[in-house]
Amino acid sequence: MTQAIGLRERKKAATRLALHEAAMRLAAEHGFDHLTVEAIADAANVSRRTFFNYFSGKEEAIAYADAVRVACLVRLVRAQPADEVPWVALTRVADQLITEWYADLDPAWLAQRRRLRAHPALAAQQIAAYATVERELAAELATRLTGPDAELRSRVLAATYLTTVRVAIQHWTDHPDGSVRDMIHTALAAAAPAPHGR
């Protein structure tokens, strides 16, 4: 029974990824405004109904990889030592994400990102995804801080970190001749909070 569930989940993950990749490819080829759910479903060899089992619309299909990355971020933070200084733990998590997600990027991916990034509908989708993970990250960081202002500090820390990483990646997307790891480290060092008692 467990094996059957595992196979079913792998098939679902493969379908979700196929829809995302089809959406990215078609949007890059024809422009986001000309992209339709029907075209995405056809390119992934599924029905329109199947598409809506996975995504609410083309915006969510395009943003899927970003949503996976930010969800992974919270899991990685939870796995860090509980006594680690929060910003040090967050910097280590950024390294893990870079290794996992940005080590072997296809240059075509960067070109797609540059073309699609500025579209208002996609920007709104990305903001929503970041807002969700910001709340989850703040809740995790709050368990690592002490003092009456721990909740506020955890929210500021989460917002600062996510904004810093997002801006660094956007800057690297525009200037990919350097290392994404170096760019994120430089940005995180510039944004690091002053030493503060936990």
Protein Blocks (a to p, Z undefined) as FASTA:
>chain_A
ZZmmmmmmmmmmmmmmmmmmmmmmmmmmnopklpcfklmmmmnopafklmmmmbgbfklm
mmmmmmmmmmmmmmmmmmpcfkbcfklmmmmmmmmmmmmmmmmccfklmmmmmmmmmpmk
lmmmmmmmmmmmmmmmmmmmmmmpgcjklmmmmmmmmmmmmmmmmmmmmmmmmmmmbcfk
lmmmmmmmmmpccdddZZ
